[in-house]
Amino acid sequence: MKFYVIGISDAPRPFFPPEVQEIIRQGRVFSGGKRHHEIVAPYLPDESQWIDITVPLDAVFDQYHDEVIVFASGDPLFFGFANTIKRKMPDAEIVLYPTFNSLQMLAHRLVMPYHDMRIVSLTGRPWPEFDRALIERAGKIGVLTDREHTPAAIARRMLDYGYTGYTMHVGEHLGNPNKEHITTLALEQAVEHNFEYPNCLILCGHTTTRPFGIPESEFALLNGREKMITKAPIRLLTLQAMELPQKSVLWDIGFCTGSVSIEARLQFPHLHVEAFEIRPECEALMHENSRRFGAPGINVHMGDFLTANIEDLPCPDAVFIGGHGGKLKEIMARVMTVLADDGIIVMNSVTSPMVHTDSHQLFNEACRELGFTQDQPTRIILNDNNPIEILKCRR
């Protein structure tokens, strides 16, 4: 199987070098999106076959045989269809004729160096990589959009989470001399602006440091009770115990104010975070605090963890149990059904004469019954607070 993959822009009359013109003249089977077909139809030989690239892609690839000429946007290796061919047909021969991708073209129009630009695609993709770029304070972010992740939606998300120090440059119909338009505006203006599709954008802003160990007094608290929140030093040691630099998915069970989820999201932006809480009043606290500290992308689940639908969630390799309501054994047993092979469970146990349920004892019993391997606990006394033990086990 052989593919010629030809990159084009939005220009209504694309320029093809002689070599590409000859390939098109000799071609019989062509493929691309509907917009690509509209652009190149006048250049295709009579009696040629066109295969629309639509979902499901398996049905498209079933139609490909022998030799196909594919038209794709910009550089087909830049989040493009050449990557799809390599993934689905790794043995296929690919001959590539790229042109500038849309973000390159936008940078050219702005006379903006782009070697230091962080690239994020939101075309048919969810928010996590964009959120990560924000949390990591990237100073220049190039974004490929779609009809859902529009410039307005992107600006709104940034403002919601406090990322206000950016200017947005939007390019519409890049490469089309009749429609191309470049707009530079503040995020507050972008929220109210409707841009024509296709478009892409570049965000430029000043980078700031993100907090390391958020003081508990800065969180919105449950009933104003500062003692209900995991203290910053304990929180950081708890994250260390979960070995999060090497983990992918964190479940925070009993998140209360969201302090552990938020601190984990900020310190390890690669993490996928699922947070669970039974108390309905905590949902608003999580949303308020995640916005206050700029931590988008935490998935919140309200209700009893023991009856929650967890089958469709990504399996955790790190779990923090912040609250258990006396059902620690049941929670750990349910976690075990989905915990990754190298997964870790951590919880903090407070030693206090006012606490009648010995969480440490319950944790030890659950580990023995479920076959977890326990690490040596870490005991901490912070100021005049009761001693805390960071308990840890692994599968």
N, C-alpha and C positions, 0 to 999 in steps of 0.2 A: 504494500500500500504506500502510495506517495502523495504528499500534500505540498502544494505551493500555497503559501500563506502570505497574502499581500495586504499590507497596512494602508489604510486610507484615512483622510481627515473628513470633515463635514463639507468640504468644498464640492459644489455641484458639478464642477468640471475638473476632475482629478488629473494630475499630471503623472503619466507612467513612463519610465525610461524605456528605451527600445527593447531591452531584454524582456521586460515585463509585458510590453505590448505584444511581443512575439508569443509569449506563453499564453496570453489571453486569446490570440488569434488561433492558436493550435488547440485550445481547450474545448472540452465537450461537456464536462460536468462542473458546475460552479455552486458555491454555497456561501451563505452569510446571513446577516439579519435583514429584516424587511427594509430598514433604512439604507443599508448597504446596497440592496438590490435596486432601489430607486436611483441611487447615484450612478451605479455602474452599468445599468441595463443598456444604455446606448452603445456600450463598448463590447458587448458580448456577441459572439458569432450567432448566426441564424441556426435554428434547430438545436441550440444548446439546452441543457437541462439545468434548472435552478433548484436547489434544496434549501429551504428556509431553516435557519438554526433557531429552533424553538424548544421549549421543554415539553416532554421529557427528552433529554439529550440522547438517551439510549436508542430511541426511535430514529433520531437523526443519523447516528453512527451506523445503524443497520442499513441505511441507504447508501453508505459510502463504499465504493469498490474501485480497485485499481488506482485511478489517479483523479484527484479532486483539487480544484483551485478555489481557495477560500479567501474571501475578503473580510477583514477585521479592522477594528478601530485602532489607529495609531500604531504602537509597537505591540504586535500580537503576543510577545512574551511579558508584557507589562500588565499583569492581571488579565491577560487576554486569552484568545481561543487557542493559541499554540500550546499553552500550558494544559488546556483540556485535552488536546490531541495526545500530548506526551503522557498524560495520566491514563487515558482510556485505551490508547494504542501505542504502548511504549516501543514497539518494534517498527513503527511506521517511519518512513523517510520524510523529513520536513525540510523544504527549501523556503527560506524566509526573506521577505522584502519589506522591512519595517519602514514606517515614517515616524515623525515625532508624536509622542503621546500627548494627550490633552494638557497635562500638567506642565510638561516641557513648553508647550506652545503658550500657555498662560504666563509662565515665567519669562519667556522671550518677549511677550508683549509688554510686560512690566519692567523689562531689563533688570531682572532680579536673579542674582546667582542662586542656584538651587542645589548645589552639591551638599548642603547641610540640611536639606528639607526632609522631614519625617513624612513618609508616604503611608496613607491609610485609604483602603477601599471600603466604601459603604454601599457599593453597588451589589445589591442582593445579599448583603452581609449585615449582621447585627452590630451593635455599638461597642463591644468590648475593646477592640484595638484602638478605636478613637478615644474611648475613655482612658485607656492606658497612656496614650500620647499626652492627654491633658494632665493626668496625675503626675506623669514624669516631667511635666513642665517643658515640653518641647517648644522651642521658640519659633519654629516655622513648620507648619503642618500642611501638606498637600492632600486634598480630600477628593476622591472620586465619589460622586453622588448618584442617587437614583430618584425615582418619583416619590418615594417615601422619605428618604433621608435627604431632604431638600436643604438649600442654604438657610431657609427660615427655621426649619426643624433643628438644624445643627446649632444655629445661633441661640435658639430658645434653650436647648440643653446646656449650652455653655453658661448662659446667664443664670439658669436655675441652680447650677452648682458653683457659682461664684467665679467662673473663669472669664473675667470681664476685660482683662488687659490685652485684648487682641483686636486687630483690624482684619476685616474679611475682604479679599479680592475675588471676585466671581467672573468667570469667563463663560459666555453663552455662545453656542454654535461656532466654536473655534475652528478656523480654517474656511469658513463660509464667508466670502467677502460681502455678501448681501445681508447677512444676519449677525455676523460676529459683533459682540458687544462686551466690553470690559467695564466692571463697576467696582469701585472701592468704597467701602462704607463701614460704619461702626456696627457692632453686633446688635445694638438697640434698633438701628435702622433696618438691618437685615431681617429681623423678626417680622417686620411689616411689609417686606418686599416679596413680590412674586417674580421669579426668574423663569425664563423659558428653558425648556429641556431640549437637548442635552446641555449640561453645564458641569463645571468643576470649580474648585475654589482653593485658594491658598490663605491660610491664617498666619498672621505675623504678630508676635507679641513679646513682651518682656518676660523673661523667666524669673520665677520666684522660688524660694526654698519651700519644701513642704515640711510640715511639723514632724518631729520624731518624739513620740511620747506626749500625747495631748493631755494637758492637765484636766483632771476630772471636773474641776469647777467650771470649765468652759462648755461642757455638754449641757443640753437640755435634759433635766433629770426627772425620774419618776417620782411624782409627789414632792419634788424639791429635795429628795433625800440623797445627799452626796455619798452616804455609806452604802447605797445600793449599787454603786458603780465600781467596776474593777479599777483600782488605782493604777496610774501610769507606769510606775516601775514594775508592778506585778503583771500588768498587761504586756509589757515588752518581754518580760521573762517567759510569759505564757506563749507568746508567738515564737520565741526561740525554742521552747520545748517542742513545739509542733514541727520544727525543722522546715519552715515554710519556703525557704529559697529553693528546696528540691521538690516541693509539692505543687499540685495543679488545681485541686478542688478542695475548698474549705467549707465544712458545714458548721455553723454556729447555732447550737441548740439552746434556747432560752436566752435570747440576745438582749432583753431588757432595753437599755438605752442605745444599744448597737455599738458600744465602744470597742469591743474586740473585733467585730466585723469591719468597722471603719478603720481602725488602726492597721489591721491586716491588709485592707484594700490599699491604703496609702503607702505602706512600707513595701508591699509586694504586689504591684499592679498587674502582674501576670496572672494572679489567682482568680479563679472563678469562685464566687462566694454565694452560698445559699444560707439564709438566716431564718430561724424558726422561733416562734414565740406564741405562748398560749394567751397572754394577757392582752386584750384588745387595745388598751390605752397605749401600749408600747409601739404600735404601728406608726402613730403620728410622731413619736419620739425618734424612731429610726429615720423617717423621712426628713424630719427637721435637722437632725444631727448630720446625716450624710450630705445634706446640702450645705450646712454650715461649714463643714470641713472639706468640701469638694471631693466627695467619694461616690461618684456615680457607679452604677452597675451591680449593686448588691440586690440580689433577688430575695424578696421577703415573703414568708409563708406564715400566715396566722392560723392558730388553732392548735389542737393537741398533736404533738409530734407522733404519738403512738397510733393515731388514726389518719395522719396526713398521707397524701398520695406522693410517695417518693420513688415509685418505680421508674418514672420517666426522667428523673433528675440525673445529672452526671454523678457517678460514684465518687465518694470522697476518698482522698488519701490523707486528710487531716480533719479531725473533728474536735471541737471544743464544746464541752457541756457546761454551760453557764448556770443552768437551773434545771432541776429534775422533779421537784414536787414530791419527793419520796419514792419516785419510780425509776431510780437510777438503773437498777438491774434490767428492767423492761426496755428502757431506752438503749442501753448498751447492747442488749440482745438484738434489738431491731437494727441498730447501726451495723452490727456484725454481718447482717444479710447483704449489705451493699458495700462494706468497707473494702478498699483495694488491698491487694496482697501485702503491700508495704505500708499499710495505713497506720496512723497514730491517733490515739484518743487522749485528750488532756482535759483535766478539770481541776479547779481550785477548791480545796477543802479548808474551811475556817474552823479553827479550834477555839471554842467558846463555851463557857458554862451555861450560856443562854440557849445553846443549840442542842436539842435533845436527840436528833438523828445524827448518827455518826456517819457522815458521807465517806470518810476514809475507809471505814469498815465495809460499807456497802460496795465501794469501788473494789476493794480487795476480794470480796466474795464473788463479785461479778467476773473479775479477771480469772479467778480459779475455775468457776463454772463454765465460762465461755472459752477458756484456753488461751487467753491473752498473756503475753510476756510483759511483766512490769519492769519499768526502770526505777532506779532509786529516787524517791520523792525529794523535792527541794523545799526546805522549810525556811520561811521568811517572816521576820517581824519588822513591820514598817511603822516607825514613830511609836505612838501609843496605841496602835490598833492591835487586834488579836492576831496571833500567829496564823499564817497561811501556809498550807502545803500544796505545792504544784504536783499533782499526781499524773502519771504518764504510763500508758501501756501501748503495746504494738501488736499487730497481728503476726 
